[in-house]
Structures are given as structure tokens and as C-alpha cells.
Amino acid sequence: EAPGPFPGPLICEDVYWGADPGPLCTPRPWGKCCDKAFCNKMNPPTCRCMDEVNKCAAACKDCQRVESSEPPRYVCKDRFTGQPGPMCKPRAQN
């Protein structure tokens, strides 16, 4: 059910105006956070997360091993339409 002045079923492709974009309908393919996000300038943006991780998130469809990594590290190469989410580490640690 959609919150606010337009009650009814919530549709994932709805456009939200204002500071609150509403709930996410699909999980970000890289998980809840990303330190190395690359997004285009579209509205909404299309983003990729280039974080090297021990294991890709379950939602990732294109998980690739980083060739030069030992022990093995992985990067999710999926693209996501929407904000990349919060950073995993505080900015001073990156």
C-alpha cells in the first residue's frame, strides 16, 4: 500500500517527488552499502559499485573475481537504477 496522499498499491516504477524516494522494490545487487559507487547524472541515476569483497551479495547476477587478488576478492558488475546506498566505512577510512 502506497503511503501519503496517493493511497493504493505500490508500484516499483513509481516516480517519487521530494526528499523521501519511498521504499526500494529491488535490492541493490551489491548489498546494503558501497564505498566505491560510480553513478551517471540521470534522474534516477544508474550506478555500479566497484567495492572488492570476499563474497558477492545474493542479489548480484554478474559476480567477477578480481584477477590480481590473493586471497580471492570479487566485484559485482551489475548496474542498479537508483541511489547506491550508504557508504560501508566512514569517509576518513577509505
Sequence and secondary structure as in RCSB ss.txt:
>XXXX:A:sequence
EAPGPFPGPLICEDVYWGADPGPLCTPRPWGKCCDKAFCNKMNPPTCRCMDEVNKCAAACKDCQRVESSEPPRYV
CKDRFTGQPGPMCKPRAQN
>XXXX:A:secstr
   TTS S   TT    SS     SS  TT S  SSEEE SSSS EEEE   BSS  TT S EEE TT SS  EE
E   EES     SS GGG 
